[in-house]
């Protein structure tokens, strides 16, 4: 699914404490997007 497991786990473990229980499916790997991408921010291209 193209998700880096390390980045995924770090992000989800930080976000899950404040994430609404009825929206936990958003944190599953196939729905997950890093916080920077989900806010519309993009890293500068190399």
NORCOR-V462992 format. One record per backbone hydrogen bond with DSSP energy under -1.0 kcal/mol. CO is the residue of the C=O (numbers start at 1). NH is the residue of the N-H. Records with the same first field share a line. If there is no record, write none. Layout:
# NORCOR-V462992
CO = NH / NH
This chain:
# NORCOR-V462992
4 = 8
5 = 9
6 = 10
7 = 11
8 = 12
9 = 13
10 = 14
11 = 15
12 = 16
15 = 18
20 = 23
21 = 24
23 = 26
24 = 27
25 = 28
28 = 31 / 32
34 = 38
35 = 39
36 = 41
37 = 40
